[in-house]
Amino acid sequence: MMSHTPDHDPETGEIREAAAANVAEFSVSEISHALKRSIEDRFGHVRVRGEISGYKGPHSSGHCYFSLKDEGAKLDAVIWRGSFGRLRPKLQEGLEVIITGKLTSYPGKSSYQIIIEAVEPAGVGALMALLEERRRRLAAEGLFDASRKRPLPYLPQRIGVITSPTGAVIRDILHRLGDRFPRHVIVWPVRVQGETAAAEVAAALRGFNAMDERPDLLIVARGGGSLEDLWPFNDEAIVRAVAASAIPVISAIGHETDTTLIDHVADWRAPTPTAAAEKAVPVRAELRAEIASLDARQRRAMLRLASERRLRLQSAASTLPTPDDILAGLRQRFDLAVIRLPNGLMANLRHHAVLLANQKGRLSLSRIRQHLAEVRRRVSETGQRHVRALQEYMSRHRIQLVGESKLLQSLGYRSVLARGFAVVREQGGRPLRSATQIQPGRKLIIELGDGDIRATADKTGRETGQGSLFHEG
């Protein structure tokens, strides 16, 4: 469609009409689409470095909208829902990245934007700076304090493992646990890489803690990888889930040189997943050997204690007096009392007879006889009471002596002889305790339960453990 366009004469200033063929007329949509084609043809695929700005996560539609900026400009960016789930690094406000995508325009806003297809961190330094800032902030809250770390159970009954259900990590852990000390293992499958990994691991930690029969120990494990691969385990959600766990946690992320934030908050950090399994349970064979050693030591101690007590009892029994020695003094006292009793009674009778004779002049014959009869009665009763008292005294002591004699017999060595043992003494009566004390030709007395045997030593048998004796009759 052609039209006349007004123009000015440079000399007269009058408006004149230009030739219609000199200028083309476009609609707004035609201009917008022409610009869109030009931009897309000129910048089909580009790599752009910038800092993420205005990032708020995916929209309800699943698409993601934010901007890239540097010191002098800002570029709108879009990630379609299908591409967002495939991105490896986790997007975050302020993170410097290098994106790969296609420049295009959005006619509805007369603006241009980049459609992102891939994202990578702008060097390890950017991620390390972000990681260090997050580590300092969480450490300031006390989440990494050593005082918060709990001791691991010595022999857990149930072990929860949070890892990918496929791959070498779970196989290594199960194999190592089976070799050392088989336990009941509950595996909570999660992704250990990608955008949803951090949320899944944090949910698994909370899920294990919410179980009615909770595991006694948790292991969070993943194989080795780059900083970007292990980045989910630097997520704040995982750190706080481990800190809030009522179950002790072992972190086993990557190889020995890899360190993530979960390692700082876990109760114990394992250099590898296999090392985590080794820390979780002891070696059953070693534990059995240790128990057997302790049992043997206890048996030896009990035997040694019984032997010491037996020797002490025998030594104490040898110092006790015999029943005859105990009763000898009491028997003598009893005999003396029996001998003295009649003389004492007669002396008492004579004493009272003298008293009566002195009173004879003042008493009538009948009263004298009556008084004398009363005296005799009292003397007789007194003598009878003394005899009964003495008999009761001797009876009590006889019962006591019989009991002590029985106790002495039960504790004495003769009770041992009655069971078939023997005591070997030298000629002078001293007991011999070792074969080294017996020389050939030495006179011996062998005391058995029912008598003694006199013998002469032929040889001691120190080398063979045997010896012979010649009976002398």
Steps between C-alpha positions, in 0.01 A plus 500: 500500500649831392428850644626856471723624777521875574848652477657846534683702239841586650503844327140619535393296799186398325361155540517287196397150430774237438460244235287217632751243381782629721369380850337164591230479766493207755257391767611468861488120480704500179770714658502285819529172312765644267707604800445156660630326186798730478599441862454123479693481170785712634514341848379145445689346796711706738680459833440785740673562833313687771356506850155358573261773610135488603495120530191371683487141382265346244168665421176311563512404134840335552685764297764714663550875447791713626779727370873490436696814577847639512641844583336672202195312376222254573363218282166329555522121513249217470532126573214291368360229723643216293853639526487600866499142632810411299720777636788369718595791727242644733408857411531755775472876536840669453670194348731580208435260213573438135184417308453355156189594310332678213432874480152599394253779549162515666271705279245547773742719698728631224791339685761239432589203719704181503346153507734295725587143410799434730651660808844455654668684786738773395803318638553305822597818677144633489360182655773491763430860600129421530579183698730682741241772565237239576739302723583808710133589540395152614803465726406827669168337595692223681388222264858374460600510869674189629283507814193419286649179360369179657681168549410229252329184635748216547282232338187647334210263439365693198699723263338746260684579176412804287648465152422410142351148476716432195874521475804373684449700823209302641659171392827589674320594822286184510795279414720654772226475763446134407870424539541672836172456687172450306230743611149592388543773236224735378580679173325829421554555126577858391666684216851602599553746214289759327251769589279286730776307678529734800124503562478120473789440743356748752159332471658158556671623820169632631322181391736270691460714814120481470488117487344311793796260511781735414843372395777528758737655245477682164754502215475764224721380216604593146793416275763746386454779248574860415408795716187550292405131538530518878336843525160370630673390823599863562133595503376675814190278515714185539723664762201599713333158457815326629527747791136432595532120475447307825689208343882515478614562142812387311580698183680313222502740206757462225859396550733577788605837355141615435343718768142626512297685762324182608842372617524788749157443657497118501589313821782320316653554156612191307760542224316246282167311508690179581664673798153606618392133510817411691433773756135396539561147634789311663652179362297210638795256501717745695216564743456126560874460556501785750203353689670158510818662634306684770315179593829311534646776716192493721524122543867521593426774749220297662723192528780708649260659749359160602851362548602797714186470712560125543857559620388772741230271640746216545747733669231632735381147579852390593513767773172395666528297827371141511171418676693329781703818553185710516323267743801424721479816709125481541517135599762578763295785642194272515694226679637745754154639565362150555783422743459823695120493521460242784771667711339833448162372598643339814690816589184701462313252713765518774494877489129507554533231770737729689256784465228278637718386789562863589130563504426179689482670836248750376280260311276226618569145384197500275595828340857378461384191325266706283775746412746220431251331270447831314874548463544152369215553255653823371843339477353211308309733264807716450710195420240371258475839328876516467513149358221578250663827399833329454338223297318753279824696451690187404215386268500833315875498457496135399251579218711798392816292505337224299393753234844655485656155484280410202588830330867434563471151358326631185765768452795282597718324253388158626168550327699535178693180586170317545425572130808304389781755529823458698753719683869419465714600799869467574622296795466796736134556405542807277271481193669495158343718228724426198675201344822703499512470880522118485840340456544128420531294817320754711268363774140604445169481685192480276182594683180358357144531612513183713863498616867564425747313281875522546700484179837576345534709182650309210509787244317831463388470139557872425560432133231239438246618751499153671677351804507184709503426874610189694266419784680427825220312680 
